[in-house]
Amino acid sequence: MSTLDAVPVSLAEIARIAGVGRAAVSNWRRRHDSFPTRIGGTDVSPQFSLAEVERWLRDNGKLKDVGGRELLWPRFEALGSRDESGLAVAEAARRMRSSRTRITHPGLSAEARDLVVEAAKLGRAEGPRETFEFLLHRWLETHVRQLSTTPPPLAALMARTALTVRLDAGEQGLTVFDPACGTGHLIAAAAREYDGPGLAALACERDPALAALASARLDFIGDDRGIRTEIATADALREDCFAGTRADIALCNPPFNERDWGYEELATDQRWTHGLPPRTEPELAWVQHLLSHLMPGGAAVVVLPPAVASRKAGRRIRGSLLRTGVLRAIIALPPGSAQPHSVSLQLWVLRATPDSSAAAPAPQDALLVDATRFARSGTREPGPDWDALHEFVVSALDVLDRPDEEPPEGAVRVSLLDLLDDEVDVTPGRYTAPSVEPTPTELVASWEKLTTHLDDLSSHVRHVSKLVLRSETSQTTATVGDLVKAGVVTLRAGQQPSDAASPSGAAVLPLLTVADLLADGAPSGRIPAASDHVVAEKGDVVVAGVIRAFRAWVHEGPPTALGPQLYALRVDPEKLDAHFLAGCLRAPANGRQAGTHASSSSRVDIRRLHVLQLPLAEQAAYAEAFRRLTAFEALLQAADGLGRQLVGDVNDRLAAGGLTM
């Protein structure tokens, strides 16, 4: 048996190799008896031999130009070990740049070494850099749950911020430092943002596979920019490989919440000029490590969890950073900016004290920027609105050293007198109002909008209340399972997303989950558009299959991927009206009878839900009544939300003495 015979591939991988959708591959499997037989997996997720798949695709003329790299990747994945596959990709990149390069990692297996040679040959034929970026993306996508990378838009924002904030920018070049570089996202962003001469990069990474991949990536960038790079494989806190070396800017997305960061052995380290970081504050160790490697006037930007701004254990160090003028700004990012996506991470902007010869008095304030409002959900690209976020942050930092100019709305200068209290809490949201107090004109407009909602509600009440409803019903029903068997509807179940990282510029789809339905109903995640995932299209009926969030509706928005316990039903429009189906399915009694048990965490067996059996012509009246009822419910919710907001706004105004006598 050849090596390729032992490499398994899924239907989704076959689709990528052939450059088609998964549905096409499933169709080939049904229509062609010669299609390779399953060698593993399950009936739902079968696996096939890569060698047999390649032969079949070639014999049937279905192997397109995308096949070269796509055929290569499953073999890297089949190596099994994350580290070995990562090191193999890095070695292949080195050999793509020079065929005379020898393999430097003795731990690679014979199979991995052969694969390195073959990948290098393919890369030199199809484009070394493009082939490496493809393999790197697939490797990160496969191991995304074990890795935390900095999204390219955030990396660009960090690099631009550091270049903006640093002082004494001369013509002698730029040195960038990243002590936890991962696969080199931040240094690569700095290379793109900096257009001057003499770029040098210093980096550390304790994971050998990540360090090798970062080195390979920066070598390709060096071919274009002439960048000088030095990457050390070490734990930067415990083993400072660049002690005494200074950089113009430092960028870092360090590991969070690591208690075993070296507290005991580093207790007397000279880097702790602002105080020994408590055992529970490893992030403040990274902050001081960055500062120890900055030239006078140099700038550092670091990604930190929001708790670092307020935890009691770190207040002494935060106070020292403020008093010395080193901590210049804190930017609260929208949720979804980076992993973990549910948290509003922060960027801390630091600047080393300038040379004494040109030293000005230490700043007496800090700039706190609340950019959380730039979250973008419910669109085709959920997550931050990166363009607006970049523009806002740049405009806020533009006045950092101009005390006479006011920052834009959402940013505020806070004096040290106000910050250096018992808590030293530098959370931006504490000092920037989450929303502007409504003006009298805006209040009048809100009251008019509420009046319109109430008028519309009255109209719907008159219509819905006039529906003639039988006290007893004996209509025949069918289950969803029956409809599926009859071919009237198709049923597809959503699945757990892989959290795969998308390449820069790649199309993405919003991802809707049950948790989103329990919040505001807007999709909070996103997945690559090319991924193998169930997608609800316009006109599909979507059902939440859990009692606590049970509902059904006709999807009217853009294509949206569905998470676990969400289902998409597509109707045959000549036999069934989608709005009629959704109305029948979302009946509360229907959900109760199809539930697996009587608790809020109960799942609903979608196939057991009942649907009235009516001719298509008679379904129209029911569909219109269901639409009215749905609109009535939406108006109730809108009026409730607006009414509560008005009560709060007016109450605030009255409590502040705003009543005109």
C-alpha angles and dihedrals in degrees: 000000000000124000091253091055089063094050110097123210131188129224089260091054091048088052090053092048092051095039094237138108123273091249089063091053091049088051092052089051092053097043102040120063088193093064110120116270122243116271098182147339122070137294088265096044107024124182128213138194111270091215093052091045092051092050092048093048092049094046091050096044094244101118106103133187093280091066101090100070094028091056089049100054099063088059091057090048090050090062083082101207117095091213096047094048091047093049090046091054090049092049091048089053091053091051091046088062093046126011090203093063112114123223106261102190108083092189094071115111122239089254091053092048092052090049091051091055093047093046091049091052092050091046094053089051099044100030123293098225095043092049092049093048089050093051092043092051092049091048092051090045092052095048099034093126091059096045138059114206131180111245111239095244091053092045089052091050091050093049093047091048093052092048090050097048101044119100132221096030102183135172096262094096138257133278117200123198128197117170095187101035103161106188093343103266095144098046090046088054091049090052090054094046097045114074099175132099131273104032116184129178130204118186144164130203125172095203108082094208093051092045091052092049091048090051091050092049094049091046089061090048089048090057088061101035105024090239117174112221135188118181121183122199100223146105098267096207096050097034113031100198092180099046109161093016118120130205134197093228134011125202125186143168098185128190112274131230097004107158094184095066098127103278096153101043094041098047093115098036114142092226092076096085091145094047139291108295111239117247089253094052107067090148090066088054089057091048092055092043089057092048091052089060099048125105115230106288092014120140133225129194118192133179112231137171113255095246091071088071094060113019111127093226092063101045095101093055092043089052092052092048089053097044092052092048093240098120101067105165144001120203120197107212127210116262110267095040092117141337124334085046096191093062129081098232123199136226114218112204113203132179127193118234110269123242113294091240091065098024118141124198113287111269114264097211144038130223114238115193124191107198096160091111090072092076110126118206136162092035134104088267108037118191129060121350090237098190093052091041092053092048093049096047093047091050091049094049091046089075095042093109096030104084092178093061124079118234118236122271110288094036126082139179110233119195120233088240089066096040099047097071128123093289103036087207109178097179106141094217090062092064104029116069110241089222137010116255107256118252121233088257091053090049090053090050091051091051090050091050091050090049089053090050091051092049090051090048090053090052092051091046091055092050099043094043090057094059109119106231125188116232090217126035129193102169118147115250136195128205124241087247090059091049091050091051090049091052093241093121136014118220124208126178124219118234143208110282119238093222086230114179115239121225115249110282094012118139116257137191128218113251120218120201136178088254089059091053090052090051118041099320094246120123110257100186139054137207134191110280089227093057123113099255139132109259127194112221128198109289096025118126111236120202128190106219100205126085097229091057100023113155141125129211143162109257111235103165134079121303107295130191116230126225128211118312092021120110135195120211120191115197132211097241091209091062108026137033112225094216090049090052093047092049093051093046098050095055105126092226089054092055092048095052092048095046119113093224138351104266134097090254092055118129122226119231098226093198090060095056112115127233126190114249106229135145114263092250092057092046091068095072091049091046091054091049090049090050091052091049092049091049090048090054092048091051091049091054093046093049091047093052095045092045093052090048091051092049090053095045094048091044091053091049093049093047089053091055096258098142115117110223 
